[in-house]
Amino acid sequence: MQHHAKYLIVLCIKLLLVLGLLTLFLYTVIFKSDDQAEEGESYEAIPFQRAALWMGFFIVICAAAMKHLHL
């Protein structure tokens, strides 16, 4: 199946955003457990929450663009 260059560019951007979101998640999971063990705080702040929200928003936009470009 042949795709247009615009479709492939949007696909690459979407994949990069998903990998960035996965990296933020893994960073939070790995280093959050270490910080809680040392400090013993009960405060549950989510680091990079705003960045993850914007990445998710742009992933949805990329999905809509890919659906539009697939025709």
PDB file of N, CA, C and O in Angstrom:
ATOM      1  N   MET A   1       0.847  -1.170   0.000  1.00  0.00           N
ATOM      2  CA  MET A   1       0.000   0.000   0.000  1.00  0.00           C
ATOM      3  C   MET A   1       0.897   1.239   0.000  1.00  0.00           C
ATOM      4  O   MET A   1       1.790   1.377   0.836  1.00  0.00           O
ATOM      5  N   GLN A   2       0.650   2.102  -0.918  1.00  0.00           N
ATOM      6  CA  GLN A   2       1.467   3.303  -1.066  1.00  0.00           C
ATOM      7  C   GLN A   2       0.853   4.459  -0.276  1.00  0.00           C
ATOM      8  O   GLN A   2      -0.348   4.714  -0.362  1.00  0.00           O
ATOM      9  N   HIS A   3       1.698   5.155   0.498  1.00  0.00           N
ATOM     10  CA  HIS A   3       1.238   6.286   1.300  1.00  0.00           C
ATOM     11  C   HIS A   3       1.916   7.557   0.831  1.00  0.00           C
ATOM     12  O   HIS A   3       3.002   7.525   0.252  1.00  0.00           O
ATOM     13  N   HIS A   4       1.270   8.660   1.086  1.00  0.00           N
ATOM     14  CA  HIS A   4       1.827   9.950   0.741  1.00  0.00           C
ATOM     15  C   HIS A   4       2.889  10.348   1.760  1.00  0.00           C
ATOM     16  O   HIS A   4       2.921   9.829   2.875  1.00  0.00           O
ATOM     17  N   ALA A   5       3.750  11.270   1.364  1.00  0.00           N
ATOM     18  CA  ALA A   5       4.824  11.726   2.249  1.00  0.00           C
ATOM     19  C   ALA A   5       4.260  12.428   3.481  1.00  0.00           C
ATOM     20  O   ALA A   5       4.815  12.298   4.572  1.00  0.00           O
ATOM     21  N   LYS A   6       3.171  13.167   3.322  1.00  0.00           N
ATOM     22  CA  LYS A   6       2.572  13.864   4.464  1.00  0.00           C
ATOM     23  C   LYS A   6       2.080  12.872   5.511  1.00  0.00           C
ATOM     24  O   LYS A   6       2.233  13.104   6.711  1.00  0.00           O
ATOM     25  N   TYR A   7       1.495  11.779   5.063  1.00  0.00           N
ATOM     26  CA  TYR A   7       1.010  10.750   5.975  1.00  0.00           C
ATOM     27  C   TYR A   7       2.170  10.162   6.780  1.00  0.00           C
ATOM     28  O   TYR A   7       2.057   9.972   7.991  1.00  0.00           O
ATOM     29  N   LEU A   8       3.275   9.876   6.110  1.00  0.00           N
ATOM     30  CA  LEU A   8       4.418   9.294   6.793  1.00  0.00           C
ATOM     31  C   LEU A   8       5.069  10.276   7.759  1.00  0.00           C
ATOM     32  O   LEU A   8       5.566   9.870   8.809  1.00  0.00           O
ATOM     33  N   ILE A   9       5.071  11.553   7.420  1.00  0.00           N
ATOM     34  CA  ILE A   9       5.617  12.566   8.324  1.00  0.00           C
ATOM     35  C   ILE A   9       4.775  12.642   9.589  1.00  0.00           C
ATOM     36  O   ILE A   9       5.315  12.680  10.695  1.00  0.00           O
ATOM     37  N   VAL A  10       3.453  12.664   9.433  1.00  0.00           N
ATOM     38  CA  VAL A  10       2.555  12.720  10.602  1.00  0.00           C
ATOM     39  C   VAL A  10       2.703  11.453  11.426  1.00  0.00           C
ATOM     40  O   VAL A  10       2.669  11.511  12.655  1.00  0.00           O
ATOM     41  N   LEU A  11       2.868  10.306  10.771  1.00  0.00           N
ATOM     42  CA  LEU A  11       3.065   9.049  11.486  1.00  0.00           C
ATOM     43  C   LEU A  11       4.349   9.082  12.316  1.00  0.00           C
ATOM     44  O   LEU A  11       4.355   8.647  13.468  1.00  0.00           O
ATOM     45  N   CYS A  12       5.427   9.593  11.740  1.00  0.00           N
ATOM     46  CA  CYS A  12       6.695   9.696  12.483  1.00  0.00           C
ATOM     47  C   CYS A  12       6.570  10.643  13.673  1.00  0.00           C
ATOM     48  O   CYS A  12       7.092  10.357  14.751  1.00  0.00           O
ATOM     49  N   ILE A  13       5.882  11.767  13.485  1.00  0.00           N
ATOM     50  CA  ILE A  13       5.674  12.705  14.590  1.00  0.00           C
ATOM     51  C   ILE A  13       4.858  12.041  15.696  1.00  0.00           C
ATOM     52  O   ILE A  13       5.160  12.197  16.879  1.00  0.00           O
ATOM     53  N   LYS A  14       3.828  11.302  15.306  1.00  0.00           N
ATOM     54  CA  LYS A  14       2.994  10.624  16.294  1.00  0.00           C
ATOM     55  C   LYS A  14       3.799   9.580  17.062  1.00  0.00           C
ATOM     56  O   LYS A  14       3.667   9.470  18.281  1.00  0.00           O
ATOM     57  N   LEU A  15       4.619   8.824  16.367  1.00  0.00           N
ATOM     58  CA  LEU A  15       5.441   7.819  17.034  1.00  0.00           C
ATOM     59  C   LEU A  15       6.450   8.455  17.989  1.00  0.00           C
ATOM     60  O   LEU A  15       6.698   7.922  19.070  1.00  0.00           O
ATOM     61  N   LEU A  16       7.030   9.585  17.598  1.00  0.00           N
ATOM     62  CA  LEU A  16       7.953  10.289  18.489  1.00  0.00           C
ATOM     63  C   LEU A  16       7.243  10.793  19.741  1.00  0.00           C
ATOM     64  O   LEU A  16       7.794  10.726  20.839  1.00  0.00           O
ATOM     65  N   LEU A  17       6.019  11.297  19.577  1.00  0.00           N
ATOM     66  CA  LEU A  17       5.253  11.752  20.734  1.00  0.00           C
ATOM     67  C   LEU A  17       4.905  10.592  21.665  1.00  0.00           C
ATOM     68  O   LEU A  17       4.961  10.733  22.886  1.00  0.00           O
ATOM     69  N   VAL A  18       4.548   9.452  21.088  1.00  0.00           N
ATOM     70  CA  VAL A  18       4.225   8.277  21.903  1.00  0.00           C
ATOM     71  C   VAL A  18       5.470   7.798  22.648  1.00  0.00           C
ATOM     72  O   VAL A  18       5.390   7.440  23.823  1.00  0.00           O
ATOM     73  N   LEU A  19       6.618   7.789  21.971  1.00  0.00           N
ATOM     74  CA  LEU A  19       7.853   7.398  22.645  1.00  0.00           C
ATOM     75  C   LEU A  19       8.222   8.382  23.757  1.00  0.00           C
ATOM     76  O   LEU A  19       8.716   7.973  24.808  1.00  0.00           O
ATOM     77  N   GLY A  20       7.987   9.668  23.529  1.00  0.00           N
ATOM     78  CA  GLY A  20       8.229  10.662  24.570  1.00  0.00           C
ATOM     79  C   GLY A  20       7.322  10.457  25.766  1.00  0.00           C
ATOM     80  O   GLY A  20       7.759  10.579  26.910  1.00  0.00           O
ATOM     81  N   LEU A  21       6.058  10.145  25.506  1.00  0.00           N
ATOM     82  CA  LEU A  21       5.105   9.882  26.591  1.00  0.00           C
ATOM     83  C   LEU A  21       5.506   8.634  27.369  1.00  0.00           C
ATOM     84  O   LEU A  21       5.423   8.608  28.597  1.00  0.00           O
ATOM     85  N   LEU A  22       5.939   7.607  26.655  1.00  0.00           N
ATOM     86  CA  LEU A  22       6.399   6.381  27.303  1.00  0.00           C
ATOM     87  C   LEU A  22       7.642   6.649  28.149  1.00  0.00           C
ATOM     88  O   LEU A  22       7.775   6.106  29.246  1.00  0.00           O
ATOM     89  N   THR A  23       8.547   7.482  27.646  1.00  0.00           N
ATOM     90  CA  THR A  23       9.751   7.831  28.396  1.00  0.00           C
ATOM     91  C   THR A  23       9.404   8.579  29.672  1.00  0.00           C
ATOM     92  O   THR A  23       9.967   8.292  30.729  1.00  0.00           O
ATOM     93  N   LEU A  24       8.485   9.537  29.590  1.00  0.00           N
ATOM     94  CA  LEU A  24       8.058  10.264  30.785  1.00  0.00           C
ATOM     95  C   LEU A  24       7.424   9.330  31.812  1.00  0.00           C
ATOM     96  O   LEU A  24       7.662   9.456  33.013  1.00  0.00           O
ATOM     97  N   PHE A  25       6.619   8.394  31.325  1.00  0.00           N
ATOM     98  CA  PHE A  25       5.974   7.442  32.228  1.00  0.00           C
ATOM     99  C   PHE A  25       7.016   6.567  32.924  1.00  0.00           C
ATOM    100  O   PHE A  25       6.977   6.397  34.143  1.00  0.00           O
ATOM    101  N   LEU A  26       7.944   6.015  32.145  1.00  0.00           N
ATOM    102  CA  LEU A  26       8.958   5.148  32.743  1.00  0.00           C
ATOM    103  C   LEU A  26       9.866   5.923  33.690  1.00  0.00           C
ATOM    104  O   LEU A  26      10.262   5.399  34.732  1.00  0.00           O
ATOM    105  N   TYR A  27      10.199   7.153  33.345  1.00  0.00           N
ATOM    106  CA  TYR A  27      11.005   7.995  34.231  1.00  0.00           C
ATOM    107  C   TYR A  27      10.283   8.222  35.556  1.00  0.00           C
ATOM    108  O   TYR A  27      10.891   8.176  36.625  1.00  0.00           O
ATOM    109  N   THR A  28       8.990   8.465  35.468  1.00  0.00           N
ATOM    110  CA  THR A  28       8.197   8.691  36.677  1.00  0.00           C
ATOM    111  C   THR A  28       8.125   7.428  37.524  1.00  0.00           C
ATOM    112  O   THR A  28       8.264   7.495  38.745  1.00  0.00           O
ATOM    113  N   VAL A  29       7.913   6.287  36.898  1.00  0.00           N
ATOM    114  CA  VAL A  29       7.783   5.031  37.641  1.00  0.00           C
ATOM    115  C   VAL A  29       9.109   4.641  38.280  1.00  0.00           C
ATOM    116  O   VAL A  29       9.138   4.231  39.441  1.00  0.00           O
ATOM    117  N   ILE A  30      10.197   4.762  37.543  1.00  0.00           N
ATOM    118  CA  ILE A  30      11.493   4.325  38.060  1.00  0.00           C
ATOM    119  C   ILE A  30      11.979   5.237  39.183  1.00  0.00           C
ATOM    120  O   ILE A  30      12.391   4.757  40.239  1.00  0.00           O
ATOM    121  N   PHE A  31      11.933   6.549  38.957  1.00  0.00           N
ATOM    122  CA  PHE A  31      12.504   7.461  39.938  1.00  0.00           C
ATOM    123  C   PHE A  31      11.519   7.863  41.032  1.00  0.00           C
ATOM    124  O   PHE A  31      11.949   8.354  42.076  1.00  0.00           O
ATOM    125  N   LYS A  32      10.237   7.676  40.837  1.00  0.00           N
ATOM    126  CA  LYS A  32       9.249   8.003  41.863  1.00  0.00           C
ATOM    127  C   LYS A  32       9.372   7.049  43.046  1.00  0.00           C
ATOM    128  O   LYS A  32       9.265   7.475  44.196  1.00  0.00           O
ATOM    129  N   SER A  33       9.594   5.771  42.779  1.00  0.00           N
ATOM    130  CA  SER A  33       9.723   4.802  43.865  1.00  0.00           C
ATOM    131  C   SER A  33      10.985   5.057  44.682  1.00  0.00           C
ATOM    132  O   SER A  33      10.976   4.847  45.895  1.00  0.00           O
ATOM    133  N   ASP A  34      12.072   5.505  44.048  1.00  0.00           N
ATOM    134  CA  ASP A  34      13.298   5.819  44.776  1.00  0.00           C
ATOM    135  C   ASP A  34      13.114   7.038  45.665  1.00  0.00           C
ATOM    136  O   ASP A  34      13.589   7.044  46.800  1.00  0.00           O
ATOM    137  N   ASP A  35      12.441   8.063  45.180  1.00  0.00           N
ATOM    138  CA  ASP A  35      12.235   9.287  45.947  1.00  0.00           C
ATOM    139  C   ASP A  35      11.336   9.047  47.157  1.00  0.00           C
ATOM    140  O   ASP A  35      11.588   9.597  48.229  1.00  0.00           O
ATOM    141  N   GLN A  36      10.319   8.255  47.004  1.00  0.00           N
ATOM    142  CA  GLN A  36       9.413   7.995  48.126  1.00  0.00           C
ATOM    143  C   GLN A  36      10.094   7.177  49.206  1.00  0.00           C
ATOM    144  O   GLN A  36       9.824   7.370  50.392  1.00  0.00           O
ATOM    145  N   ALA A  37      10.963   6.275  48.817  1.00  0.00           N
ATOM    146  CA  ALA A  37      11.647   5.451  49.809  1.00  0.00           C
ATOM    147  C   ALA A  37      12.605   6.292  50.645  1.00  0.00           C
ATOM    148  O   ALA A  37      12.770   6.039  51.838  1.00  0.00           O
ATOM    149  N   GLU A  38      13.230   7.276  50.037  1.00  0.00           N
ATOM    150  CA  GLU A  38      14.181   8.115  50.755  1.00  0.00           C
ATOM    151  C   GLU A  38      13.483   9.159  51.628  1.00  0.00           C
ATOM    152  O   GLU A  38      13.847   9.343  52.789  1.00  0.00           O
ATOM    153  N   GLU A  39      12.489   9.837  51.072  1.00  0.00           N
ATOM    154  CA  GLU A  39      11.872  10.958  51.771  1.00  0.00           C
ATOM    155  C   GLU A  39      10.706  10.543  52.656  1.00  0.00           C
ATOM    156  O   GLU A  39      10.508  11.127  53.721  1.00  0.00           O
ATOM    157  N   GLY A  40       9.944   9.568  52.248  1.00  0.00           N
ATOM    158  CA  GLY A  40       8.807   9.118  53.032  1.00  0.00           C
ATOM    159  C   GLY A  40       7.639  10.089  53.021  1.00  0.00           C
ATOM    160  O   GLY A  40       6.831  10.085  53.949  1.00  0.00           O
ATOM    161  N   GLU A  41       7.532  10.913  52.004  1.00  0.00           N
ATOM    162  CA  GLU A  41       6.443  11.886  51.923  1.00  0.00           C
ATOM    163  C   GLU A  41       5.178  11.228  51.395  1.00  0.00           C
ATOM    164  O   GLU A  41       5.241  10.257  50.641  1.00  0.00           O
ATOM    165  N   SER A  42       4.045  11.756  51.791  1.00  0.00           N
ATOM    166  CA  SER A  42       2.778  11.229  51.311  1.00  0.00           C
ATOM    167  C   SER A  42       2.208  12.086  50.175  1.00  0.00           C
ATOM    168  O   SER A  42       1.149  11.764  49.637  1.00  0.00           O
ATOM    169  N   TYR A  43       2.892  13.163  49.809  1.00  0.00           N
ATOM    170  CA  TYR A  43       2.413  14.053  48.749  1.00  0.00           C
ATOM    171  C   TYR A  43       2.629  13.391  47.390  1.00  0.00           C
ATOM    172  O   TYR A  43       3.747  12.992  47.064  1.00  0.00           O
ATOM    173  N   GLU A  44       1.565  13.275  46.598  1.00  0.00           N
ATOM    174  CA  GLU A  44       1.607  12.576  45.315  1.00  0.00           C
ATOM    175  C   GLU A  44       1.619  13.557  44.156  1.00  0.00           C
ATOM    176  O   GLU A  44       0.605  13.697  43.473  1.00  0.00           O
ATOM    177  N   ALA A  45       2.700  14.224  43.918  1.00  0.00           N
ATOM    178  CA  ALA A  45       2.806  15.123  42.769  1.00  0.00           C
ATOM    179  C   ALA A  45       3.248  14.315  41.557  1.00  0.00           C
ATOM    180  O   ALA A  45       4.118  13.451  41.659  1.00  0.00           O
ATOM    181  N   ILE A  46       2.651  14.599  40.428  1.00  0.00           N
ATOM    182  CA  ILE A  46       3.010  13.898  39.192  1.00  0.00           C
ATOM    183  C   ILE A  46       3.934  14.800  38.393  1.00  0.00           C
ATOM    184  O   ILE A  46       3.507  15.850  37.912  1.00  0.00           O
ATOM    185  N   PRO A  47       5.189  14.409  38.244  1.00  0.00           N
ATOM    186  CA  PRO A  47       6.100  15.248  37.463  1.00  0.00           C
ATOM    187  C   PRO A  47       5.769  15.180  35.972  1.00  0.00           C
ATOM    188  O   PRO A  47       5.298  14.155  35.481  1.00  0.00           O
ATOM    189  N   PHE A  48       6.012  16.248  35.277  1.00  0.00           N
ATOM    190  CA  PHE A  48       5.798  16.344  33.834  1.00  0.00           C
ATOM    191  C   PHE A  48       4.343  16.131  33.437  1.00  0.00           C
ATOM    192  O   PHE A  48       4.066  15.667  32.331  1.00  0.00           O
ATOM    193  N   GLN A  49       3.417  16.462  34.320  1.00  0.00           N
ATOM    194  CA  GLN A  49       1.994  16.238  34.030  1.00  0.00           C
ATOM    195  C   GLN A  49       1.527  17.118  32.873  1.00  0.00           C
ATOM    196  O   GLN A  49       0.790  16.654  32.004  1.00  0.00           O
ATOM    197  N   ARG A  50       1.941  18.361  32.853  1.00  0.00           N
ATOM    198  CA  ARG A  50       1.517  19.268  31.791  1.00  0.00           C
ATOM    199  C   ARG A  50       2.107  18.845  30.442  1.00  0.00           C
ATOM    200  O   ARG A  50       1.426  18.915  29.419  1.00  0.00           O
ATOM    201  N   ALA A  51       3.366  18.408  30.440  1.00  0.00           N
ATOM    202  CA  ALA A  51       3.992  17.940  29.198  1.00  0.00           C
ATOM    203  C   ALA A  51       3.284  16.701  28.670  1.00  0.00           C
ATOM    204  O   ALA A  51       3.065  16.577  27.465  1.00  0.00           O
ATOM    205  N   ALA A  52       2.925  15.783  29.562  1.00  0.00           N
ATOM    206  CA  ALA A  52       2.218  14.568  29.155  1.00  0.00           C
ATOM    207  C   ALA A  52       0.833  14.895  28.605  1.00  0.00           C
ATOM    208  O   ALA A  52       0.374  14.261  27.655  1.00  0.00           O
ATOM    209  N   LEU A  53       0.174  15.877  29.198  1.00  0.00           N
ATOM    210  CA  LEU A  53      -1.143  16.286  28.707  1.00  0.00           C
ATOM    211  C   LEU A  53      -1.044  16.838  27.293  1.00  0.00           C
ATOM    212  O   LEU A  53      -1.843  16.479  26.428  1.00  0.00           O
ATOM    213  N   TRP A  54      -0.068  17.708  27.051  1.00  0.00           N
ATOM    214  CA  TRP A  54       0.093  18.277  25.709  1.00  0.00           C
ATOM    215  C   TRP A  54       0.528  17.224  24.694  1.00  0.00           C
ATOM    216  O   TRP A  54       0.093  17.258  23.543  1.00  0.00           O
ATOM    217  N   MET A  55       1.372  16.300  25.106  1.00  0.00           N
ATOM    218  CA  MET A  55       1.764  15.222  24.194  1.00  0.00           C
ATOM    219  C   MET A  55       0.548  14.380  23.799  1.00  0.00           C
ATOM    220  O   MET A  55       0.381  14.033  22.630  1.00  0.00           O
ATOM    221  N   GLY A  56      -0.293  14.056  24.775  1.00  0.00           N
ATOM    222  CA  GLY A  56      -1.511  13.296  24.477  1.00  0.00           C
ATOM    223  C   GLY A  56      -2.443  14.049  23.553  1.00  0.00           C
ATOM    224  O   GLY A  56      -3.052  13.461  22.659  1.00  0.00           O
ATOM    225  N   PHE A  57      -2.554  15.351  23.767  1.00  0.00           N
ATOM    226  CA  PHE A  57      -3.384  16.186  22.902  1.00  0.00           C
ATOM    227  C   PHE A  57      -2.873  16.160  21.457  1.00  0.00           C
ATOM    228  O   PHE A  57      -3.661  16.021  20.522  1.00  0.00           O
ATOM    229  N   PHE A  58      -1.563  16.293  21.278  1.00  0.00           N
ATOM    230  CA  PHE A  58      -0.999  16.277  19.927  1.00  0.00           C
ATOM    231  C   PHE A  58      -1.041  14.892  19.298  1.00  0.00           C
ATOM    232  O   PHE A  58      -1.088  14.779  18.073  1.00  0.00           O
ATOM    233  N   ILE A  59      -1.027  13.837  20.105  1.00  0.00           N
ATOM    234  CA  ILE A  59      -1.190  12.482  19.565  1.00  0.00           C
ATOM    235  C   ILE A  59      -2.583  12.323  18.976  1.00  0.00           C
ATOM    236  O   ILE A  59      -2.738  11.730  17.908  1.00  0.00           O
ATOM    237  N   VAL A  60      -3.592  12.841  19.654  1.00  0.00           N
ATOM    238  CA  VAL A  60      -4.969  12.770  19.136  1.00  0.00           C
ATOM    239  C   VAL A  60      -5.091  13.593  17.849  1.00  0.00           C
ATOM    240  O   VAL A  60      -5.756  13.168  16.904  1.00  0.00           O
ATOM    241  N   ILE A  61      -4.458  14.758  17.808  1.00  0.00           N
ATOM    242  CA  ILE A  61      -4.483  15.579  16.592  1.00  0.00           C
ATOM    243  C   ILE A  61      -3.792  14.861  15.439  1.00  0.00           C
ATOM    244  O   ILE A  61      -4.268  14.900  14.304  1.00  0.00           O
ATOM    245  N   CYS A  62      -2.676  14.208  15.727  1.00  0.00           N
ATOM    246  CA  CYS A  62      -1.980  13.449  14.682  1.00  0.00           C
ATOM    247  C   CYS A  62      -2.835  12.290  14.170  1.00  0.00           C
ATOM    248  O   CYS A  62      -2.832  11.991  12.976  1.00  0.00           O
ATOM    249  N   ALA A  63      -3.559  11.646  15.067  1.00  0.00           N
ATOM    250  CA  ALA A  63      -4.439  10.547  14.644  1.00  0.00           C
ATOM    251  C   ALA A  63      -5.537  11.068  13.721  1.00  0.00           C
ATOM    252  O   ALA A  63      -5.883  10.412  12.739  1.00  0.00           O
ATOM    253  N   ALA A  64      -6.083  12.237  14.028  1.00  0.00           N
ATOM    254  CA  ALA A  64      -7.112  12.821  13.165  1.00  0.00           C
ATOM    255  C   ALA A  64      -6.522  13.212  11.815  1.00  0.00           C
ATOM    256  O   ALA A  64      -7.159  13.022  10.779  1.00  0.00           O
ATOM    257  N   ALA A  65      -5.323  13.751  11.822  1.00  0.00           N
ATOM    258  CA  ALA A  65      -4.666  14.117  10.561  1.00  0.00           C
ATOM    259  C   ALA A  65      -4.356  12.886   9.719  1.00  0.00           C
ATOM    260  O   ALA A  65      -4.487  12.917   8.496  1.00  0.00           O
ATOM    261  N   MET A  66      -3.947  11.807  10.372  1.00  0.00           N
ATOM    262  CA  MET A  66      -3.666  10.569   9.637  1.00  0.00           C
ATOM    263  C   MET A  66      -4.943   9.996   9.016  1.00  0.00           C
ATOM    264  O   MET A  66      -4.913   9.484   7.897  1.00  0.00           O
ATOM    265  N   LYS A  67      -6.053  10.082   9.735  1.00  0.00           N
ATOM    266  CA  LYS A  67      -7.316   9.603   9.181  1.00  0.00           C
ATOM    267  C   LYS A  67      -7.732  10.442   7.984  1.00  0.00           C
ATOM    268  O   LYS A  67      -8.236   9.916   6.992  1.00  0.00           O
ATOM    269  N   HIS A  68      -7.521  11.741   8.081  1.00  0.00           N
ATOM    270  CA  HIS A  68      -7.847  12.643   6.987  1.00  0.00           C
ATOM    271  C   HIS A  68      -6.947  12.425   5.769  1.00  0.00           C
ATOM    272  O   HIS A  68      -7.418  12.492   4.634  1.00  0.00           O
ATOM    273  N   LEU A  69      -5.656  12.165   5.996  1.00  0.00           N
ATOM    274  CA  LEU A  69      -4.696  12.002   4.900  1.00  0.00           C
ATOM    275  C   LEU A  69      -4.762  10.616   4.273  1.00  0.00           C
ATOM    276  O   LEU A  69      -4.236  10.413   3.179  1.00  0.00           O
ATOM    277  N   HIS A  70      -5.390   9.670   4.934  1.00  0.00           N
ATOM    278  CA  HIS A  70      -5.424   8.304   4.411  1.00  0.00           C
ATOM    279  C   HIS A  70      -6.327   8.162   3.201  1.00  0.00           C
ATOM    280  O   HIS A  70      -6.163   7.221   2.425  1.00  0.00           O
ATOM    281  N   LEU A  71      -7.262   9.057   3.021  1.00  0.00           N
ATOM    282  CA  LEU A  71      -8.239   8.939   1.920  1.00  0.00           C
ATOM    283  C   LEU A  71      -7.614   9.018   0.571  1.00  0.00           C
ATOM    284  O   LEU A  71      -8.312   8.933  -0.439  1.00  0.00           O
TER     285      LEU A  71
END
